Amino acid sequence: MSKETIAIVGATGAVGQQMLQCLEERKIDCNLKLLASARSKGKVFTFMDQDITVEELTENSFENVDYALGATENDITKTWMPWAQKAGTIVVDNSSAYRLDPNVPLVIPEINPEDIQKNQGIIANPNCATIIALVALHVLHQEFKIKRMIVSTYQAVSGAGVKGIQDLENQVKDPSIPSQAFPYPIAYNLIPQIGDFDENGISKEEWKLQNESCKILHDPDILVNCTCVRVPIMRSHSESITIECEKEVDVQKARELLAHAPGVKLVDDPQNKIYPMPLDTSDQDLVYVGRIREDLSDPSKHSMILFCCGDQIRKGAATNAVQILEELLK
Ligand SMILES: NC(=O)c1ccc[n+]([C@@H]2O[C@H](COP(=O)([O-])OP(=O)(O)OC[C@H]3O[C@@H](n4cnc5c(N)ncnc54)[C@H](OP(=O)(O)O)[C@@H]3O)[C@@H](O)[C@H]2O)c1
């Protein structure tokens, strides 16, 4: 049987490079095509002991390509998506360009894998902070029915791509080097803005947690109050989350459920200084969950608090996309 041809669009970026690694780690034997801008044409990367040369993305790039993993910004994605669709290529896309399109499934394989089958040629990968939060919360939603989430995120610089990584690397050596990816210096600082603000003062990243959570959980009534913050961490997003539930919560039951939840590692022994931290979650695929406790400010006992961390380039982007691809290849 001939191998499938798979393209990575944006193969030289933070997510694209991780996709290359995930395909190899998960032994997805395929003809691989690496696409990026004209700037990267001719760069060579190794995949399963083969050298593969990056090609410039053009209108004809998708000829004979069965599947594409998208890892470019929204405006670039909107340019090439019609080319892929015309060629009949099925795309798993990491940008936010198509996530809320009713014809595009938005999928976390641990939560709503059945939605993949409804695709019409595009499947969207959710926002990274949303994936990490929902992998942690899904079993709690099934048990206690979450009505409202109050979230503060601590998001790594690599969430802003290669330029974000370069900014932190440069500025820890010389804080006067200007940022390319952020509005302010990020070393020795944090920035309470990710994406533009709307007229209510809510940022685009904060809206993603609201809108995408409802779509993935098939529950339009969930409310999200969120503050997204960029922090000088290289890799792995962290989130402090309070959930208000329809049912009374039980912290011990929550721990038991999380201990067996797919994609989750329970790391919750605060007395012994054991809790999730981004250094521990970097370069692996599980979402660590800990600091689980009742919200004593809610006397009705319907609220609980937790802290979670996950590698947003892997589970928040590349791994999630490759998991979706694996479902498509079955
Ligand atoms: N980083 C994360 O943690 C993360 C998590 C979830 C989702 N995402 C989303 O994933 C996408 C990629 O993010 P990233 O962090 O990997 O960004 P990045 O590091 O900046 O990489 C961007 C990629 O897009 C390519 N590109 C830029 N202009 C192009 C053009 N005109 N034609 C073809 N390719 C072009 C770049 O190629 P050149 O090298 O040739 O410029 C590079 O390969 C974005 O939509 C982002 O929002 C990122």
The ligand as an SDF file (V2000), in Angstrom:
LIG
                    3D

 48 52  0  0  0  0  0  0  0  0999 V2000
    3.3960   28.5340   19.6810 N   0  0  0  0  0  0  0  0  0  0  0  0
    2.4090   27.9520   20.3270 C   0  0  0  0  0  0  0  0  0  0  0  0
    2.5430   27.5290   21.4840 O   0  0  0  0  0  0  0  0  0  0  0  0
    1.0670   27.7790   19.6660 C   0  0  0  0  0  0  0  0  0  0  0  0
    0.0910   27.0200   20.3290 C   0  0  0  0  0  0  0  0  0  0  0  0
   -1.1560   26.8330   19.7250 C   0  0  0  0  0  0  0  0  0  0  0  0
   -1.4060   27.3710   18.4870 C   0  0  0  0  0  0  0  0  0  0  0  0
   -0.4430   28.1190   17.8640 N   0  0  0  0  0  0  0  0  0  0  0  0
   -0.7630   28.6430   16.5270 C   0  0  0  0  0  0  0  0  0  0  0  0
    0.0150   27.9130   15.5790 O   0  0  0  0  0  0  0  0  0  0  0  0
    0.3530   28.7510   14.4810 C   0  0  0  0  0  0  0  0  0  0  0  0
    1.8810   28.7570   14.3200 C   0  0  0  0  0  0  0  0  0  0  0  0
    2.4560   29.3210   15.4990 O   0  0  0  0  0  0  0  0  0  0  0  0
    4.0180   29.2560   15.8130 P   0  0  0  0  0  0  0  0  0  0  0  0
    4.1180   29.6140   17.2470 O   0  0  0  0  0  0  0  0  0  0  0  0
    4.6180   27.9980   15.3170 O   0  0  0  0  0  0  0  0  0  0  0  0
    4.5560   30.4960   14.9250 O   0  0  0  0  0  0  0  0  0  0  0  0
    6.0370   30.7810   14.3960 P   0  0  0  0  0  0  0  0  0  0  0  0
    7.0490   30.1330   15.2480 O   0  0  0  0  0  0  0  0  0  0  0  0
    6.1110   32.2400   14.1890 O   0  0  0  0  0  0  0  0  0  0  0  0
    6.0590   30.0530   12.9520 O   0  0  0  0  0  0  0  0  0  0  0  0
    5.3140   30.5580   11.8810 C   0  0  0  0  0  0  0  0  0  0  0  0
    5.4750   29.6560   10.6660 C   0  0  0  0  0  0  0  0  0  0  0  0
    4.7050   30.2530    9.6030 O   0  0  0  0  0  0  0  0  0  0  0  0
    5.5420   30.3300    8.4500 C   0  0  0  0  0  0  0  0  0  0  0  0
    5.1660   31.4390    7.5880 N   0  0  0  0  0  0  0  0  0  0  0  0
    5.1820   32.7700    7.8600 C   0  0  0  0  0  0  0  0  0  0  0  0
    4.8260   33.4760    6.7620 N   0  0  0  0  0  0  0  0  0  0  0  0
    4.5830   32.5610    5.7840 C   0  0  0  0  0  0  0  0  0  0  0  0
    4.1890   32.6490    4.4200 C   0  0  0  0  0  0  0  0  0  0  0  0
    3.9520   33.8310    3.8380 N   0  0  0  0  0  0  0  0  0  0  0  0
    4.0530   31.5090    3.7170 N   0  0  0  0  0  0  0  0  0  0  0  0
    4.2920   30.3040    4.2880 C   0  0  0  0  0  0  0  0  0  0  0  0
    4.6530   30.1520    5.5710 N   0  0  0  0  0  0  0  0  0  0  0  0
    4.7980   31.2650    6.3100 C   0  0  0  0  0  0  0  0  0  0  0  0
    6.9320   30.5500    9.0130 C   0  0  0  0  0  0  0  0  0  0  0  0
    7.8780   30.2470    8.0080 O   0  0  0  0  0  0  0  0  0  0  0  0
    9.2740   31.0650    7.8970 P   0  0  0  0  0  0  0  0  0  0  0  0
   10.1680   30.4520    8.9380 O   0  0  0  0  0  0  0  0  0  0  0  0
    9.7000   30.7400    6.4960 O   0  0  0  0  0  0  0  0  0  0  0  0
    8.9610   32.4970    8.1570 O   0  0  0  0  0  0  0  0  0  0  0  0
    6.9160   29.5530   10.1720 C   0  0  0  0  0  0  0  0  0  0  0  0
    7.1550   28.2660    9.6830 O   0  0  0  0  0  0  0  0  0  0  0  0
   -0.2480   30.1360   14.8100 C   0  0  0  0  0  0  0  0  0  0  0  0
   -1.5130   30.2430   14.2030 O   0  0  0  0  0  0  0  0  0  0  0  0
   -0.3770   30.1150   16.3180 C   0  0  0  0  0  0  0  0  0  0  0  0
   -1.3770   30.9720   16.7940 O   0  0  0  0  0  0  0  0  0  0  0  0
    0.7850   28.3130   18.4270 C   0  0  0  0  0  0  0  0  0  0  0  0
  1  2  1  0
  2  3  2  0
  2  4  1  0
  4  5  1  0
  4 48  2  0
  5  6  2  0
  6  7  1  0
  7  8  2  0
  8  9  1  0
  8 48  1  0
  9 10  1  0
  9 46  1  0
 10 11  1  0
 11 12  1  0
 11 44  1  0
 12 13  1  0
 13 14  1  0
 14 15  2  0
 14 16  1  0
 14 17  1  0
 17 18  1  0
 18 19  2  0
 18 20  1  0
 18 21  1  0
 21 22  1  0
 22 23  1  0
 23 24  1  0
 23 42  1  0
 24 25  1  0
 25 26  1  0
 25 36  1  0
 26 27  1  0
 26 35  1  0
 27 28  2  0
 28 29  1  0
 29 30  1  0
 29 35  2  0
 30 31  1  0
 30 32  2  0
 32 33  1  0
 33 34  2  0
 34 35  1  0
 36 37  1  0
 36 42  1  0
 37 38  1  0
 38 39  2  0
 38 40  1  0
 38 41  1  0
 42 43  1  0
 44 45  1  0
 44 46  1  0
 46 47  1  0
M  CHG  2   8   1  16  -1
M  END
$$$$
